[in-house]
Amino acid sequence: MQGYLLFHLNLAYSSLPEDRRRVVIERCYDPLLDIIENHGVPLGIEASGWTLTEIAGQRPDWVERFRGLLRAGSCELVGSGYTQIIGPLIPHRVNKWNQELGLETYQQLLGVTPQIALINEMAFSSGMVGVYREAGYRGIIMDGDNIALSLGLHDHNELPLLARGDDENSLPVLWSDSILFQKLQRVAHGDISINDYLSYVKKRGESSKLPLALYANDAEVFDFRPGRYSEEPDQHEGGEWKRIVGLLAKLEQQGMSWITPSQALRLQQVSGKPVTLITAQQPIPVKKQAKYNVSRWAVSGRNDLRINTLCQRIFRQLMHRPELLNNEVQRSLCRCWSSDLRTHIESRRWEKANAELEALASSIGVATTYPFKLKVPGNKANPEDVEAAGFSVLLDEEGILLMIASSEHRIVLNLRRGLAIDSLAFRKHNFIPVMGTLPHGYFHSIELGADFYSFGTVIEWGSEHRRTTDLGWPAPEFYLDGGALTVRGEIDTPDGKIVKQIVVSSEDDAVELITSFPDWKRPYGTVRLGTITLLPETFKHQLSLRTVNGGAEAETLVLDRDCNHGLPASTLVSCRGGLGSPEGMLRIGDGNVGLSVSWDPSECAAFPMLYHHNVPPSALTRVIFSLSELDETSRPGGKLPTFRQILKPTTEL
């Protein structure tokens, strides 16, 4: 029986105050080197370039000692990047910079180049395969549990060993195991007995064809508690690292032999074709259980949405003004995009991180105004002016539906439902409606016995158990600006005004949808808006969605099974995942008819989520955008930005 142990070192740990970093080095990192030196266990140690730089500043002797052990071949460095960032949420160029800067730091401090990388927070997308391959890595380490769930596999021995990327490149995968790492944490903390643990490992070893990933997680959870949770277990009075050392000896007596992660990867007989590891149900699998998903770095925390938006704004400026680029600017942006700023970060570090973000923006001439104010849409117009500008406007006899037509589109708005889109059709699709409203009674099942609107807003206040919607009765106003017509409505709610605008042009086929929250505070709750509900009769073939999730190319998600990213994972976690889409683009359709949806993440880095449910007579398929989700990291505060999305017809994906 063979196994490997991989410890993740992270001095940027969200809830770790800066003045306790040296304590972590002494309590958590020194024992790792002791295990390597005194017990001959060839540990894998993974750390970002930033963490190694911080250790070198506080304890240069630790870095020198680690360097010597690496030179002797006694252990292995596993790559991370310059900082720990959530790749699928980040533009490809920034992911590339992060890896290049990380490899540069490893060479400077340790004199080695790692051959294998750990996916940060196990947040995987097909696009990340190309990122790591381009950086020179020969393999990646990824959590197998959620990939198995995504692919419908019940036996970890069936997990594919070659991951396909978004560009048809591939990399070998070494699978880690959430249950195994949680078991080791529990036995070290004294929550389960050593005998129970040994029995479990023996059982897993007998059934596994591959080396066991006995641990691939944080080093800072042993003999140290950051105080993040009130229910954190007490430290074991006997010493948790001592308990681990004893445990390793017992595992050796049970027949365990230790290897490095790279040795474990080489032992795998990689054969067959590369396999796409993501699905529409799990487009960005991460580690651990469903409550731990990619939304925690996108739209929760103290204000993930704001800092993600400002990071995007800085990135756009650097792409527009490449002369501003240098290594320090790249490092600073990678630090600002660090995952640890987006979860349990304590107050002083949050303030310091925001100061760095604003200083970086200022240094390259980027405004930090947030949110942008909604612009006046042009000159106010009456129906006669609108007709003269090339638009047809018609109100139905009951005053409910407002129909607007041009040479490029036909759009029907529901004036009794906050300007919800009843139908939207394009000339490119022969004016067959592609999205709109599916009315109450459309589906046979009472499970879907409701109206399913497009271009709606739903806000659920987590602590108050109530809901705010935009389904009011606005009085529409018309504005003209050149060849563009804007229909504007204001919906009064108990929590503030919601302003909605629909912009169409007589000259092109784009439709712009804008939702604004003037003077709103960001709630402690969920904010979902900009919903796109497809009209199923329009689509004759299998639906797919394409978007970029951190890589160089778009990934394809086939909607061949039900999925619901917005389904709560628990009473405390409001969703199960979503899409990264850092380029602000997705396409959905059947290859003949479809929609292209774009938005500007540097104005509002919204988080797209997918819903697809097969139910007679067809299917309910929706794309929903979130500005806020709830989990244990969520804090209220800040403002809600304006969200602007542009819809265009497409005939291909």
Summary of the structure (lengths in Angstrom):
residues: 653
radius of gyration: 26.3
end to end distance: 47.3
largest distance: 88.8
contacts: 2326
relative contact order: 0.12
helix: 32%
strand: 27%
